[in-house]
Amino acid sequence: MKILVINTGSSSIKYQLFDMEHEKALAIGIAEKIGEVTGRLTHKVPVDDGMPRKRVMDGPIKDHREGMNRISALLVDQVLGVIRDKSEIAAVGHRVVHGGEAFQAPTIINEAVIAEIKKNTPLAPLHNPPNLVGIEVARAIFPGIPQVAVFDTAFHHTMPRHAYLYALPYDLYQKEGVRRYGFHGTSHAYVSERAAEHLGKGLDSLNMITIHLGNGASIAAIEKGRCIDTSMGMTPLEGLVMGTRAGDLDPALPFFLSRHLKMNLDQIDGLLNKQSGLKGICGTNDMREVLERRKSGDDRAEAALDIYTYRIKKYIGAYIAVLGIVDAIVFTGGIGENAPIVRELSCHGLTGFGISIDREKNNAVSYDIREISAADSNIKVLVVPTNEELKIAQETKKVVTF
Ligand code: ADP
């Protein structure tokens, strides 16, 4: 069975075609800068034990429909194609950021589902509209092929009321859906499953803290496979320090920015979402650059890393309290997988909680799932490479073969 996974942003379409018999990506690509003159389409065909075959096409991509049409043509291309006909695709899985309270599981897309996703747009004004565009063009280009929505929020729907409700007038929850939803659910779910497999235990017998550190970052408390708390909130702004997002703040800060600095709402939104986090503190949102600058003595880069890892440590402590017993802590995402110093500082001083990292194992370069805790650490610490696209394909397969 072949499943196409699509992740549509406001100016991009990321895609992967999976062979589900071997859970292997047959083709991977991205159409970027859609609608700009400098558009680019990159299509890669992974090759076992070798460099992927690749084509990069520069030039404008008028809109998402043209992007998807070109992707569809590449999949059947004489040279770089991986299928003979698009009818070989059994289903298309779409990443949809916000499922609100309505969607607690992957769902086959029909008109009613589209209408419900649209209803959630005020909760995710930047994400749900492009996701809907992706669904619309994929339905037109792959007619008759089932389309499935896989929601970033769905994994977190098991949070109890005391974790998801804010202490605000209750009407705001009942009438407007104001509450914690959480994001990165596909990644938290995937890495917790892989970690349980690695530990040779059932997910339902383990308590874990999963830490996704990419450009966005979030942490989740998972009790026997069910999420019971997570750091992102109604929007992805809450919680950990991120590349360009501030994370947790004094909620009165926007009043100060407005009253004292006369900033309007859009400016405050931009400041907290795009100009803050690592970038706000030291000028770059790229962790590799932060680490390089820190090494060469840059004090701001040092501050950025300290603030970033201190926040993670605080959440680890909080989620140990929330879970009571913790079996494993899992790091994932571009930073969680590749930055040993971030893992080390985030767990530094937690031996009293039964967490200690083996320096050598932590510093070893690897792209596989691995344990980095010391032999005497009560809580295992793991690095688990995430694969959100594969998880979307797996969920899509479950829905269409049910
Ligand atoms: P996204 O959330 O966009 O999927 P990623 O999960 O790819 O992002 O994470 C991007 C982050 O990972 C960037 O801050 C990047 O600097 C960081 N990163 C990638 N490789 C390394 C590395 N070798 N060392 C430190 N940070 C890294």
Residues whose N, C-alpha, C, O or C-beta is under 5 A from the ligand:
A	BS01	ADP	L213 G214 N215 G216 N285 D286 M287 R288 G333 G334 I335 N338 A339
